[in-house]
Amino acid sequence: MKKPVTNFRTPWSGIRRHHLHNATPFAQAREEILAILEGKVVVGHSVYNDFEVLNMDHPGHMVRDTSSTRLLSRLAGLPCGRCSSLKLLANKLLNRRIQAGRRGHCSVEDAQAALDLYKLVEGEWEEEMERRMRDDDEAAPQEPAFLSSDHYMQDEFWPDEVLTDGRHGEQ
């Protein structure tokens, strides 16, 4: 069922009405996204919100959500019991100012920040995930699928116009 967009959430999405002219229909975009993400580790910040919008269940062991890991909170000197904002983590741990514009968040800038934050604690995070998988599956231990680089989305999925937009390339 096709529903009109009533709130673009521009301060967070950066999307305005003109961005949706000739846009890919939601159902088609959803199917393409599901196909791309199938079997892949998803790295992001508060990605469960995105999964909810897509009506998608992604296996928990295949998600690296920088909003909820204690590893980054501890490294940033923040309380471990709450979700930290991407803006705060990027500032404290990457010395990077993001989400500072008045045109809304830049999804590419946010994604790059989340990936860079993940890389700061990747080794420890993956060891922790491997331990959890082993504990959950003591009867039949095997190498977890997420340890293969085939399960990470490569840069080829970034649209060319996003990669060449100077606003996103600055670090």
Secondary structure, DSSP 8 states (H G I E B T S, - for coil): ---------HHHH---GGGGTT---HHHHHHHHHHHHTT-BEEESSHHHHHHHTT----GGGEEETTT-HHHHHHHT--TTS---HHHHHHHHH----S-SSS---HHHHHHHHHHHHHHSHHHHHHHHHHHHHHHTTTS----GGGSGGGB--GGGS-HHHHT-HHHH--
